[in-house]
Amino acid sequence: MEKDVLEKYKMNSRAEAVAFLKSLWNETPQPCPLCNGKLDFLHKKAKKNNSDWKCTGCGERYDAIKLLNLLNEGFGR
């Protein structure tokens, strides 16, 4: 699963993916790895959550918890 996630989001290593996830949780998101677009909160009002992001360019949704779980599946965690 880790390899699939890295390929889908055009990342070269697990460390790069973890750095991307940390930027989301710190609310300082890196550009979208697919189109270099700006990432914005998926929910902007009462449900604002630093784990759910959406690219304003291509519309890709980034659920940080789900991505982390997919990365960890390859390690049996």
PDB file of N, CA, C and O in Angstrom, chain B, residues numbered from 101:
ATOM      1  N   MET B 101       0.816  -1.205   0.000  1.00  0.00           N
ATOM      2  CA  MET B 101       0.000   0.000   0.000  1.00  0.00           C
ATOM      3  C   MET B 101       0.855   1.263   0.000  1.00  0.00           C
ATOM      4  O   MET B 101       0.516   2.256  -0.643  1.00  0.00           O
ATOM      5  N   GLU B 102       1.971   1.212   0.732  1.00  0.00           N
ATOM      6  CA  GLU B 102       2.829   2.397   0.793  1.00  0.00           C
ATOM      7  C   GLU B 102       3.277   2.807  -0.605  1.00  0.00           C
ATOM      8  O   GLU B 102       3.237   3.986  -0.958  1.00  0.00           O
ATOM      9  N   LYS B 103       3.701   1.831  -1.395  1.00  0.00           N
ATOM     10  CA  LYS B 103       4.175   2.118  -2.750  1.00  0.00           C
ATOM     11  C   LYS B 103       3.071   2.758  -3.586  1.00  0.00           C
ATOM     12  O   LYS B 103       3.328   3.686  -4.353  1.00  0.00           O
ATOM     13  N   ASP B 104       1.848   2.265  -3.439  1.00  0.00           N
ATOM     14  CA  ASP B 104       0.712   2.821  -4.181  1.00  0.00           C
ATOM     15  C   ASP B 104       0.471   4.281  -3.816  1.00  0.00           C
ATOM     16  O   ASP B 104       0.226   5.113  -4.689  1.00  0.00           O
ATOM     17  N   VAL B 105       0.542   4.586  -2.528  1.00  0.00           N
ATOM     18  CA  VAL B 105       0.327   5.961  -2.057  1.00  0.00           C
ATOM     19  C   VAL B 105       1.421   6.873  -2.600  1.00  0.00           C
ATOM     20  O   VAL B 105       1.139   7.965  -3.091  1.00  0.00           O
ATOM     21  N   LEU B 106       2.672   6.421  -2.510  1.00  0.00           N
ATOM     22  CA  LEU B 106       3.789   7.234  -2.991  1.00  0.00           C
ATOM     23  C   LEU B 106       3.671   7.490  -4.490  1.00  0.00           C
ATOM     24  O   LEU B 106       3.921   8.605  -4.949  1.00  0.00           O
ATOM     25  N   GLU B 107       3.294   6.473  -5.252  1.00  0.00           N
ATOM     26  CA  GLU B 107       3.133   6.644  -6.701  1.00  0.00           C
ATOM     27  C   GLU B 107       1.975   7.578  -7.025  1.00  0.00           C
ATOM     28  O   GLU B 107       2.100   8.451  -7.883  1.00  0.00           O
ATOM     29  N   LYS B 108       0.854   7.397  -6.342  1.00  0.00           N
ATOM     30  CA  LYS B 108      -0.328   8.222  -6.619  1.00  0.00           C
ATOM     31  C   LYS B 108      -0.037   9.702  -6.405  1.00  0.00           C
ATOM     32  O   LYS B 108      -0.462  10.544  -7.195  1.00  0.00           O
ATOM     33  N   TYR B 109       0.685  10.014  -5.338  1.00  0.00           N
ATOM     34  CA  TYR B 109       0.945  11.411  -4.998  1.00  0.00           C
ATOM     35  C   TYR B 109       2.325  11.887  -5.433  1.00  0.00           C
ATOM     36  O   TYR B 109       2.804  12.923  -4.972  1.00  0.00           O
ATOM     37  N   LYS B 110       2.964  11.125  -6.324  1.00  0.00           N
ATOM     38  CA  LYS B 110       4.239  11.513  -6.939  1.00  0.00           C
ATOM     39  C   LYS B 110       5.301  11.855  -5.899  1.00  0.00           C
ATOM     40  O   LYS B 110       5.996  12.863  -6.018  1.00  0.00           O
ATOM     41  N   MET B 111       5.418  11.015  -4.886  1.00  0.00           N
ATOM     42  CA  MET B 111       6.423  11.204  -3.841  1.00  0.00           C
ATOM     43  C   MET B 111       7.470  10.106  -3.967  1.00  0.00           C
ATOM     44  O   MET B 111       7.166   8.984  -4.372  1.00  0.00           O
ATOM     45  N   ASN B 112       8.712  10.446  -3.613  1.00  0.00           N
ATOM     46  CA  ASN B 112       9.816   9.513  -3.796  1.00  0.00           C
ATOM     47  C   ASN B 112      10.088   8.625  -2.595  1.00  0.00           C
ATOM     48  O   ASN B 112      10.677   7.554  -2.741  1.00  0.00           O
ATOM     49  N   SER B 113       9.672   9.047  -1.419  1.00  0.00           N
ATOM     50  CA  SER B 113      10.012   8.270  -0.223  1.00  0.00           C
ATOM     51  C   SER B 113       8.949   8.442   0.856  1.00  0.00           C
ATOM     52  O   SER B 113       8.124   9.354   0.818  1.00  0.00           O
ATOM     53  N   ARG B 114       9.006   7.534   1.811  1.00  0.00           N
ATOM     54  CA  ARG B 114       8.118   7.607   2.969  1.00  0.00           C
ATOM     55  C   ARG B 114       8.369   8.898   3.748  1.00  0.00           C
ATOM     56  O   ARG B 114       7.429   9.525   4.235  1.00  0.00           O
ATOM     57  N   ALA B 115       9.634   9.292   3.863  1.00  0.00           N
ATOM     58  CA  ALA B 115       9.982  10.519   4.589  1.00  0.00           C
ATOM     59  C   ALA B 115       9.326  11.743   3.945  1.00  0.00           C
ATOM     60  O   ALA B 115       8.863  12.644   4.644  1.00  0.00           O
ATOM     61  N   GLU B 116       9.287  11.769   2.626  1.00  0.00           N
ATOM     62  CA  GLU B 116       8.641  12.876   1.917  1.00  0.00           C
ATOM     63  C   GLU B 116       7.139  12.897   2.207  1.00  0.00           C
ATOM     64  O   GLU B 116       6.554  13.963   2.400  1.00  0.00           O
ATOM     65  N   ALA B 117       6.523  11.722   2.237  1.00  0.00           N
ATOM     66  CA  ALA B 117       5.093  11.628   2.536  1.00  0.00           C
ATOM     67  C   ALA B 117       4.801  12.062   3.967  1.00  0.00           C
ATOM     68  O   ALA B 117       3.819  12.761   4.214  1.00  0.00           O
ATOM     69  N   VAL B 118       5.644  11.655   4.907  1.00  0.00           N
ATOM     70  CA  VAL B 118       5.455  12.036   6.314  1.00  0.00           C
ATOM     71  C   VAL B 118       5.624  13.546   6.476  1.00  0.00           C
ATOM     72  O   VAL B 118       4.869  14.171   7.221  1.00  0.00           O
ATOM     73  N   ALA B 119       6.596  14.135   5.794  1.00  0.00           N
ATOM     74  CA  ALA B 119       6.783  15.591   5.856  1.00  0.00           C
ATOM     75  C   ALA B 119       5.544  16.312   5.318  1.00  0.00           C
ATOM     76  O   ALA B 119       5.134  17.338   5.861  1.00  0.00           O
ATOM     77  N   PHE B 120       4.953  15.774   4.253  1.00  0.00           N
ATOM     78  CA  PHE B 120       3.731  16.351   3.694  1.00  0.00           C
ATOM     79  C   PHE B 120       2.594  16.287   4.711  1.00  0.00           C
ATOM     80  O   PHE B 120       1.880  17.270   4.907  1.00  0.00           O
ATOM     81  N   LEU B 121       2.424  15.125   5.361  1.00  0.00           N
ATOM     82  CA  LEU B 121       1.371  14.971   6.368  1.00  0.00           C
ATOM     83  C   LEU B 121       1.586  15.921   7.539  1.00  0.00           C
ATOM     84  O   LEU B 121       0.632  16.526   8.029  1.00  0.00           O
ATOM     85  N   LYS B 122       2.826  16.058   7.990  1.00  0.00           N
ATOM     86  CA  LYS B 122       3.123  16.974   9.104  1.00  0.00           C
ATOM     87  C   LYS B 122       2.774  18.409   8.731  1.00  0.00           C
ATOM     88  O   LYS B 122       2.285  19.168   9.567  1.00  0.00           O
ATOM     89  N   SER B 123       3.025  18.786   7.474  1.00  0.00           N
ATOM     90  CA  SER B 123       2.693  20.152   7.054  1.00  0.00           C
ATOM     91  C   SER B 123       1.181  20.385   7.108  1.00  0.00           C
ATOM     92  O   SER B 123       0.726  21.485   7.420  1.00  0.00           O
ATOM     93  N   LEU B 124       0.411  19.341   6.801  1.00  0.00           N
ATOM     94  CA  LEU B 124      -1.051  19.470   6.889  1.00  0.00           C
ATOM     95  C   LEU B 124      -1.481  19.656   8.336  1.00  0.00           C
ATOM     96  O   LEU B 124      -2.283  20.538   8.645  1.00  0.00           O
ATOM     97  N   TRP B 125      -0.945  18.819   9.225  1.00  0.00           N
ATOM     98  CA  TRP B 125      -1.334  18.900  10.635  1.00  0.00           C
ATOM     99  C   TRP B 125      -0.876  20.199  11.283  1.00  0.00           C
ATOM    100  O   TRP B 125      -1.513  20.673  12.224  1.00  0.00           O
ATOM    101  N   ASN B 126       0.221  20.786  10.798  1.00  0.00           N
ATOM    102  CA  ASN B 126       0.698  22.065  11.331  1.00  0.00           C
ATOM    103  C   ASN B 126      -0.021  23.251  10.693  1.00  0.00           C
ATOM    104  O   ASN B 126       0.264  24.406  11.007  1.00  0.00           O
ATOM    105  N   GLU B 127      -0.954  22.948   9.796  1.00  0.00           N
ATOM    106  CA  GLU B 127      -1.736  23.966   9.083  1.00  0.00           C
ATOM    107  C   GLU B 127      -0.859  24.894   8.254  1.00  0.00           C
ATOM    108  O   GLU B 127      -1.167  26.075   8.088  1.00  0.00           O
ATOM    109  N   THR B 128       0.245  24.341   7.731  1.00  0.00           N
ATOM    110  CA  THR B 128       1.124  25.045   6.797  1.00  0.00           C
ATOM    111  C   THR B 128       1.337  24.126   5.592  1.00  0.00           C
ATOM    112  O   THR B 128       2.456  23.680   5.342  1.00  0.00           O
ATOM    113  N   PRO B 129       0.269  23.845   4.849  1.00  0.00           N
ATOM    114  CA  PRO B 129       0.345  22.824   3.802  1.00  0.00           C
ATOM    115  C   PRO B 129       1.309  23.174   2.673  1.00  0.00           C
ATOM    116  O   PRO B 129       1.413  24.323   2.243  1.00  0.00           O
ATOM    117  N   GLN B 130       2.003  22.146   2.212  1.00  0.00           N
ATOM    118  CA  GLN B 130       2.826  22.267   1.020  1.00  0.00           C
ATOM    119  C   GLN B 130       1.883  22.313  -0.176  1.00  0.00           C
ATOM    120  O   GLN B 130       0.702  21.995  -0.037  1.00  0.00           O
ATOM    121  N   PRO B 131       2.378  22.703  -1.346  1.00  0.00           N
ATOM    122  CA  PRO B 131       1.514  22.673  -2.538  1.00  0.00           C
ATOM    123  C   PRO B 131       1.052  21.250  -2.851  1.00  0.00           C
ATOM    124  O   PRO B 131       1.680  20.275  -2.437  1.00  0.00           O
ATOM    125  N   CYS B 132      -0.027  21.150  -3.569  1.00  0.00           N
ATOM    126  CA  CYS B 132      -0.566  19.852  -3.981  1.00  0.00           C
ATOM    127  C   CYS B 132       0.514  19.084  -4.741  1.00  0.00           C
ATOM    128  O   CYS B 132       1.088  19.616  -5.691  1.00  0.00           O
ATOM    129  N   PRO B 133       0.801  17.844  -4.342  1.00  0.00           N
ATOM    130  CA  PRO B 133       1.833  17.082  -5.041  1.00  0.00           C
ATOM    131  C   PRO B 133       1.441  16.687  -6.469  1.00  0.00           C
ATOM    132  O   PRO B 133       2.304  16.305  -7.259  1.00  0.00           O
ATOM    133  N   LEU B 134       0.165  16.773  -6.803  1.00  0.00           N
ATOM    134  CA  LEU B 134      -0.281  16.394  -8.144  1.00  0.00           C
ATOM    135  C   LEU B 134      -0.226  17.548  -9.136  1.00  0.00           C
ATOM    136  O   LEU B 134       0.195  17.367 -10.278  1.00  0.00           O
ATOM    137  N   CYS B 135      -0.655  18.748  -8.700  1.00  0.00           N
ATOM    138  CA  CYS B 135      -0.748  19.865  -9.651  1.00  0.00           C
ATOM    139  C   CYS B 135      -0.061  21.142  -9.168  1.00  0.00           C
ATOM    140  O   CYS B 135      -0.079  22.153  -9.870  1.00  0.00           O
ATOM    141  N   ASN B 136       0.541  21.110  -7.985  1.00  0.00           N
ATOM    142  CA  ASN B 136       1.182  22.283  -7.371  1.00  0.00           C
ATOM    143  C   ASN B 136       0.183  23.367  -6.985  1.00  0.00           C
ATOM    144  O   ASN B 136       0.570  24.513  -6.755  1.00  0.00           O
ATOM    145  N   GLY B 137      -1.093  23.016  -6.913  1.00  0.00           N
ATOM    146  CA  GLY B 137      -2.125  23.964  -6.507  1.00  0.00           C
ATOM    147  C   GLY B 137      -2.112  24.195  -5.001  1.00  0.00           C
ATOM    148  O   GLY B 137      -1.405  23.516  -4.256  1.00  0.00           O
ATOM    149  N   LYS B 138      -2.905  25.161  -4.574  1.00  0.00           N
ATOM    150  CA  LYS B 138      -2.997  25.512  -3.157  1.00  0.00           C
ATOM    151  C   LYS B 138      -3.968  24.567  -2.452  1.00  0.00           C
ATOM    152  O   LYS B 138      -5.049  24.275  -2.962  1.00  0.00           O
ATOM    153  N   LEU B 139      -3.566  24.095  -1.272  1.00  0.00           N
ATOM    154  CA  LEU B 139      -4.456  23.264  -0.467  1.00  0.00           C
ATOM    155  C   LEU B 139      -5.214  24.144   0.510  1.00  0.00           C
ATOM    156  O   LEU B 139      -4.655  25.077   1.086  1.00  0.00           O
ATOM    157  N   ASP B 140      -6.493  23.837   0.691  1.00  0.00           N
ATOM    158  CA  ASP B 140      -7.346  24.590   1.597  1.00  0.00           C
ATOM    159  C   ASP B 140      -8.138  23.595   2.440  1.00  0.00           C
ATOM    160  O   ASP B 140      -8.318  22.442   2.049  1.00  0.00           O
ATOM    161  N   PHE B 141      -8.610  24.052   3.603  1.00  0.00           N
ATOM    162  CA  PHE B 141      -9.418  23.190   4.465  1.00  0.00           C
ATOM    163  C   PHE B 141     -10.626  22.677   3.693  1.00  0.00           C
ATOM    164  O   PHE B 141     -11.254  23.426   2.945  1.00  0.00           O
ATOM    165  N   LEU B 142     -10.950  21.406   3.872  1.00  0.00           N
ATOM    166  CA  LEU B 142     -12.142  20.846   3.246  1.00  0.00           C
ATOM    167  C   LEU B 142     -13.388  21.466   3.875  1.00  0.00           C
ATOM    168  O   LEU B 142     -14.324  21.848   3.173  1.00  0.00           O
ATOM    169  N   HIS B 143     -13.390  21.561   5.202  1.00  0.00           N
ATOM    170  CA  HIS B 143     -14.494  22.182   5.948  1.00  0.00           C
ATOM    171  C   HIS B 143     -13.973  23.502   6.499  1.00  0.00           C
ATOM    172  O   HIS B 143     -12.948  23.524   7.181  1.00  0.00           O
ATOM    173  N   LYS B 144     -14.661  24.597   6.214  1.00  0.00           N
ATOM    174  CA  LYS B 144     -14.138  25.906   6.595  1.00  0.00           C
ATOM    175  C   LYS B 144     -14.825  26.540   7.793  1.00  0.00           C
ATOM    176  O   LYS B 144     -14.341  27.548   8.308  1.00  0.00           O
ATOM    177  N   LYS B 145     -15.924  25.988   8.244  1.00  0.00           N
ATOM    178  CA  LYS B 145     -16.640  26.648   9.334  1.00  0.00           C
ATOM    179  C   LYS B 145     -16.538  25.831  10.600  1.00  0.00           C
ATOM    180  O   LYS B 145     -15.429  25.564  11.061  1.00  0.00           O
ATOM    181  N   ALA B 146     -17.629  25.431  11.169  1.00  0.00           N
ATOM    182  CA  ALA B 146     -17.647  24.743  12.465  1.00  0.00           C
ATOM    183  C   ALA B 146     -16.867  23.433  12.443  1.00  0.00           C
ATOM    184  O   ALA B 146     -16.316  23.024  13.465  1.00  0.00           O
ATOM    185  N   LYS B 147     -16.816  22.771  11.288  1.00  0.00           N
ATOM    186  CA  LYS B 147     -16.159  21.470  11.214  1.00  0.00           C
ATOM    187  C   LYS B 147     -14.692  21.577  10.778  1.00  0.00           C
ATOM    188  O   LYS B 147     -14.096  20.572  10.390  1.00  0.00           O
ATOM    189  N   LYS B 148     -14.105  22.773  10.836  1.00  0.00           N
ATOM    190  CA  LYS B 148     -12.720  22.969  10.409  1.00  0.00           C
ATOM    191  C   LYS B 148     -11.819  21.928  11.072  1.00  0.00           C
ATOM    192  O   LYS B 148     -11.843  21.755  12.291  1.00  0.00           O
ATOM    193  N   ASN B 149     -11.030  21.243  10.257  1.00  0.00           N
ATOM    194  CA  ASN B 149     -10.226  20.131  10.746  1.00  0.00           C
ATOM    195  C   ASN B 149      -8.900  20.124   9.997  1.00  0.00           C
ATOM    196  O   ASN B 149      -8.886  20.193   8.768  1.00  0.00           O
ATOM    197  N   ASN B 150      -7.779  20.042  10.722  1.00  0.00           N
ATOM    198  CA  ASN B 150      -6.481  20.081  10.059  1.00  0.00           C
ATOM    199  C   ASN B 150      -6.084  18.735   9.458  1.00  0.00           C
ATOM    200  O   ASN B 150      -4.941  18.565   9.033  1.00  0.00           O
ATOM    201  N   SER B 151      -7.005  17.783   9.416  1.00  0.00           N
ATOM    202  CA  SER B 151      -6.731  16.492   8.782  1.00  0.00           C
ATOM    203  C   SER B 151      -7.389  16.364   7.413  1.00  0.00           C
ATOM    204  O   SER B 151      -7.033  15.472   6.642  1.00  0.00           O
ATOM    205  N   ASP B 152      -8.332  17.227   7.100  1.00  0.00           N
ATOM    206  CA  ASP B 152      -9.048  17.160   5.822  1.00  0.00           C
ATOM    207  C   ASP B 152      -8.743  18.389   4.979  1.00  0.00           C
ATOM    208  O   ASP B 152      -9.054  19.516   5.364  1.00  0.00           O
ATOM    209  N   TRP B 153      -8.128  18.156   3.819  1.00  0.00           N
ATOM    210  CA  TRP B 153      -7.732  19.239   2.926  1.00  0.00           C
ATOM    211  C   TRP B 153      -8.197  18.933   1.508  1.00  0.00           C
ATOM    212  O   TRP B 153      -8.421  17.776   1.151  1.00  0.00           O
ATOM    213  N   LYS B 154      -8.339  19.988   0.706  1.00  0.00           N
ATOM    214  CA  LYS B 154      -8.729  19.826  -0.689  1.00  0.00           C
ATOM    215  C   LYS B 154      -7.914  20.794  -1.537  1.00  0.00           C
ATOM    216  O   LYS B 154      -7.724  21.951  -1.163  1.00  0.00           O
ATOM    217  N   CYS B 155      -7.437  20.315  -2.674  1.00  0.00           N
ATOM    218  CA  CYS B 155      -6.681  21.164  -3.592  1.00  0.00           C
ATOM    219  C   CYS B 155      -7.653  22.074  -4.339  1.00  0.00           C
ATOM    220  O   CYS B 155      -8.663  21.618  -4.874  1.00  0.00           O
ATOM    221  N   THR B 156      -7.331  23.367  -4.367  1.00  0.00           N
ATOM    222  CA  THR B 156      -8.192  24.312  -5.078  1.00  0.00           C
ATOM    223  C   THR B 156      -7.978  24.225  -6.585  1.00  0.00           C
ATOM    224  O   THR B 156      -8.793  24.731  -7.357  1.00  0.00           O
ATOM    225  N   GLY B 157      -6.885  23.587  -7.010  1.00  0.00           N
ATOM    226  CA  GLY B 157      -6.600  23.456  -8.438  1.00  0.00           C
ATOM    227  C   GLY B 157      -7.245  22.233  -9.072  1.00  0.00           C
ATOM    228  O   GLY B 157      -8.056  22.354  -9.990  1.00  0.00           O
ATOM    229  N   CYS B 158      -6.880  21.059  -8.579  1.00  0.00           N
ATOM    230  CA  CYS B 158      -7.357  19.816  -9.210  1.00  0.00           C
ATOM    231  C   CYS B 158      -8.513  19.162  -8.464  1.00  0.00           C
ATOM    232  O   CYS B 158      -9.143  18.245  -8.991  1.00  0.00           O
ATOM    233  N   GLY B 159      -8.804  19.619  -7.244  1.00  0.00           N
ATOM    234  CA  GLY B 159      -9.928  19.079  -6.492  1.00  0.00           C
ATOM    235  C   GLY B 159      -9.621  17.821  -5.701  1.00  0.00           C
ATOM    236  O   GLY B 159     -10.519  17.261  -5.072  1.00  0.00           O
ATOM    237  N   GLU B 160      -8.368  17.358  -5.715  1.00  0.00           N
ATOM    238  CA  GLU B 160      -7.997  16.153  -4.966  1.00  0.00           C
ATOM    239  C   GLU B 160      -8.177  16.396  -3.469  1.00  0.00           C
ATOM    240  O   GLU B 160      -7.794  17.441  -2.943  1.00  0.00           O
ATOM    241  N   ARG B 161      -8.769  15.406  -2.794  1.00  0.00           N
ATOM    242  CA  ARG B 161      -8.979  15.503  -1.346  1.00  0.00           C
ATOM    243  C   ARG B 161      -7.860  14.759  -0.629  1.00  0.00           C
ATOM    244  O   ARG B 161      -7.473  13.661  -1.031  1.00  0.00           O
ATOM    245  N   TYR B 162      -7.348  15.363   0.429  1.00  0.00           N
ATOM    246  CA  TYR B 162      -6.292  14.759   1.239  1.00  0.00           C
ATOM    247  C   TYR B 162      -6.807  14.553   2.654  1.00  0.00           C
ATOM    248  O   TYR B 162      -6.981  15.512   3.406  1.00  0.00           O
ATOM    249  N   ASP B 163      -7.048  13.309   3.009  1.00  0.00           N
ATOM    250  CA  ASP B 163      -7.449  12.935   4.360  1.00  0.00           C
ATOM    251  C   ASP B 163      -6.187  12.409   5.036  1.00  0.00           C
ATOM    252  O   ASP B 163      -5.784  11.269   4.807  1.00  0.00           O
ATOM    253  N   ALA B 164      -5.566  13.240   5.866  1.00  0.00           N
ATOM    254  CA  ALA B 164      -4.256  12.924   6.435  1.00  0.00           C
ATOM    255  C   ALA B 164      -4.257  11.632   7.244  1.00  0.00           C
ATOM    256  O   ALA B 164      -3.299  10.863   7.168  1.00  0.00           O
ATOM    257  N   ILE B 165      -5.299  11.380   8.008  1.00  0.00           N
ATOM    258  CA  ILE B 165      -5.364  10.159   8.819  1.00  0.00           C
ATOM    259  C   ILE B 165      -5.410   8.928   7.916  1.00  0.00           C
ATOM    260  O   ILE B 165      -4.714   7.943   8.166  1.00  0.00           O
ATOM    261  N   LYS B 166      -6.226   8.986   6.872  1.00  0.00           N
ATOM    262  CA  LYS B 166      -6.338   7.859   5.946  1.00  0.00           C
ATOM    263  C   LYS B 166      -5.007   7.616   5.226  1.00  0.00           C
ATOM    264  O   LYS B 166      -4.593   6.470   5.052  1.00  0.00           O
ATOM    265  N   LEU B 167      -4.340   8.699   4.809  1.00  0.00           N
ATOM    266  CA  LEU B 167      -3.042   8.553   4.144  1.00  0.00           C
ATOM    267  C   LEU B 167      -2.009   7.921   5.070  1.00  0.00           C
ATOM    268  O   LEU B 167      -1.237   7.059   4.651  1.00  0.00           O
ATOM    269  N   LEU B 168      -1.996   8.349   6.323  1.00  0.00           N
ATOM    270  CA  LEU B 168      -1.059   7.772   7.289  1.00  0.00           C
ATOM    271  C   LEU B 168      -1.334   6.284   7.484  1.00  0.00           C
ATOM    272  O   LEU B 168      -0.402   5.481   7.524  1.00  0.00           O
ATOM    273  N   ASN B 169      -2.595   5.916   7.603  1.00  0.00           N
ATOM    274  CA  ASN B 169      -2.953   4.502   7.757  1.00  0.00           C
ATOM    275  C   ASN B 169      -2.521   3.679   6.545  1.00  0.00           C
ATOM    276  O   ASN B 169      -2.048   2.554   6.701  1.00  0.00           O
ATOM    277  N   LEU B 170      -2.679   4.226   5.347  1.00  0.00           N
ATOM    278  CA  LEU B 170      -2.251   3.513   4.143  1.00  0.00           C
ATOM    279  C   LEU B 170      -0.736   3.342   4.107  1.00  0.00           C
ATOM    280  O   LEU B 170      -0.233   2.295   3.699  1.00  0.00           O
ATOM    281  N   LEU B 171      -0.012   4.370   4.535  1.00  0.00           N
ATOM    282  CA  LEU B 171       1.451   4.257   4.593  1.00  0.00           C
ATOM    283  C   LEU B 171       1.878   3.186   5.580  1.00  0.00           C
ATOM    284  O   LEU B 171       2.826   2.443   5.327  1.00  0.00           O
ATOM    285  N   ASN B 172       1.183   3.107   6.701  1.00  0.00           N
ATOM    286  CA  ASN B 172       1.560   2.162   7.752  1.00  0.00           C
ATOM    287  C   ASN B 172       1.152   0.727   7.453  1.00  0.00           C
ATOM    288  O   ASN B 172       1.703  -0.195   8.054  1.00  0.00           O
ATOM    289  N   GLU B 173       0.209   0.505   6.549  1.00  0.00           N
ATOM    290  CA  GLU B 173      -0.221  -0.854   6.227  1.00  0.00           C
ATOM    291  C   GLU B 173       0.929  -1.711   5.718  1.00  0.00           C
ATOM    292  O   GLU B 173       0.972  -2.913   5.979  1.00  0.00           O
ATOM    293  N   GLY B 174       1.848  -1.108   5.003  1.00  0.00           N
ATOM    294  CA  GLY B 174       2.985  -1.852   4.473  1.00  0.00           C
ATOM    295  C   GLY B 174       3.953  -2.318   5.542  1.00  0.00           C
ATOM    296  O   GLY B 174       4.776  -3.199   5.292  1.00  0.00           O
ATOM    297  N   PHE B 175       3.866  -1.741   6.723  1.00  0.00           N
ATOM    298  CA  PHE B 175       4.768  -2.096   7.814  1.00  0.00           C
ATOM    299  C   PHE B 175       4.094  -2.961   8.861  1.00  0.00           C
ATOM    300  O   PHE B 175       4.699  -3.267   9.888  1.00  0.00           O
ATOM    301  N   GLY B 176       2.856  -3.361   8.622  1.00  0.00           N
ATOM    302  CA  GLY B 176       2.146  -4.215   9.567  1.00  0.00           C
ATOM    303  C   GLY B 176       1.833  -3.541  10.880  1.00  0.00           C
ATOM    304  O   GLY B 176       1.747  -4.195  11.919  1.00  0.00           O
ATOM    305  N   ARG B 177       1.663  -2.232  10.835  1.00  0.00           N
ATOM    306  CA  ARG B 177       1.371  -1.477  12.064  1.00  0.00           C
ATOM    307  C   ARG B 177      -0.099  -1.281  12.230  1.00  0.00           C
ATOM    308  O   ARG B 177      -0.534  -0.669  13.205  1.00  0.00           O
TER     309      ARG B 177
END
